[in-house]
Amino acid sequence: MKKALPIGHRNLASRRHFLGTAGAATLALAPPLRALADSMVTLPLPGGPDERQITTAFPEKGALILQRTRPPLLETPLDVFDQSVFTPNDRFFVRWHWSLIPTEIDVTKFRLAVRGHVNQSLSLSLDDLMALPRVELVAVNQCSGNSRGYFQPRVTGGQWSHGAMGNARWTGVRLKDVLDRAGVKAGALQVRFNGLDEPVLPDAPDFMKSLDIDHARDGEVMLAYAMNGKQLPLLNGFPLRLIVPGWYSTYWVKMLNDIEVLDQPDTNFWTTTAYRIPDTPRANVRPGQTEFKSVPINRMPPRSFITNIKEGDTLQAGAPTLARGIAFGGDAGVSRVDFSSDGGKAWQQAELGKDEGKYSFRQWQIRFAPLPKGSQRLMVRCTSSSGETQPEAPNWNPSGFMRDVIEQTSVAVG
Amino acid sequence: MLRRTLPAVLVAFCAVAGANADDKLLLKSVNIDLPNGDRMFEGPGSDAANNNCLACHSAGMVLNQPALSKAQWRTEVEKMRTAYKAPMDPKDVDAIVDYLAGMKIAR
């Protein structure tokens, strides 16, 4: 396989020089550092395969579910979300499209380019960025395909359970402030973001995403150089990551080093072909349907999860029992969370934990007495501050995007 | 473990205050190595898959997919060839599809 890896392709060396990173993405040559398989976990996905390894083989990362080694797809185990509404950096999920990921970043040489339809192109060092007004925001970062493994009929792609998401306090600067320094010219339509990762194959599409100019300048979209008070792990986008609160992770470009203001609509592959959803409510089409008008994926709907009770657990009938978990409103705050211990027949409003901001996970909890004996389905339902409530019926689309159905945890009451 | 039964004391929310970024936050250069993935496609007919698929991604991605029909596997392989520019010999496409459709994966 080494022969098939055109490591010296294109102008990789010159581009790296330009970018000031000495990073050699010699993934194919790097030996496994530690045993990949520390233990196994069952997710469980309908129809399987549902066995995954728990890996600790990735630098700066703790125990994560191994979905793919190269380029890395690493999932956060659900019990991590039971510990805190803040997902620790070393347990935060990881998702890369291409395997040429610089593995060495020199913070003194890194530069962010701001160019295109602007009055003055910029080349900003990390010191330059850190000298700009500092902002903080707590926000959920969720993969477009989170929970894809539960789509039925099943669809291809990363076979995630619910752990392709995380919540962190992001520290950095407003994108608006950076764009203002460059001076956006009249007629700007979109802003396109590119990171240091590159495709292995020379003709393959480099990963880029874009936002409309008004969205980019809304004062909330930011460039983060820290998560949870520390620099980002390399696999989460060190040294700089775009934060697009309330929108799916595909827009949160990692290792961001290039911002291009466009006066024409972005036509790159990752906008026009990939990450498209049906232009229907909840991106929902008839299972199996592949023809539909599509739009780029965008905002997130509300979701919620039980984190302290696992599928298949046994609960004591009639005993005071705690259910606890997390919810988020998507592009709005959490208004209320309701819980059902009888498969959705009766609902009770849960108590909400501290509000860390509208884009954050919010913890919820409730005490209940499991009855009657037998198999029961626990359910949790989030309503956002914009009045959107999770639905009872699952959505379906061929890419497995945007799952938002009320989730269920099957337990035995005895 | 705070699971199932609630003790007499109400379990407090275990919110951990996210550490505010230190004003003196310093970024440090990073130099790491990433694991490469040592799984291979195995068994008769696996050569075409090993030779054509592993340049861009490790084998686990494929082995974790749900049960797919031969037509669905062909769609995936063609997507790799056309959208993601995998330089496959067209005659290898059939061999890869045959292999993938015949894979026995524990489910």
Interface residues (C-beta under 8 A of the other chain):
Chain A: M1 A4 L5 P6 L27 A28 L29 A30 P31 P32 L33 R34 L36 L45 G47 G48 P49 D50 E51 R52 A57 F58 P59 E60 L66 Q67 R68 T69 R70 P71 P72 L73 D82 Q83 S84 V85 F86 W98 S99 I101 T103 E104 I105 D106 V107 T108 L126 M130 R134 E136 V138 G149 R154 V155 T156 G158 Q159 A168 R169 T171 P199 V200 L201 P202 D203 A204 P205 Y225 A226 N228 G229 K230 Q231 L234 L235 F238 P239 F269 T273 A274 N308 I309 D313 T314 L315 Q316 A319 P320 T321 L322 R324 G353 K354 E356 Q363 Q365 R367
Chain B: L2 R3 R4 T5 L6 V11 F13 C14 A15 V16 G18 A19 N20 A21 D22 L25 L27 K28 S29 V30 N31 I32 D33 L34 P35 N36 G37 D38 R39 N50 N51 N52 L54 A55 C56 H57 S58 G60 M61 L63 N64 Q65 P66 A67 L68 Q72 E76 A83 Y84 K85 A86 P87 I105 A106 R107
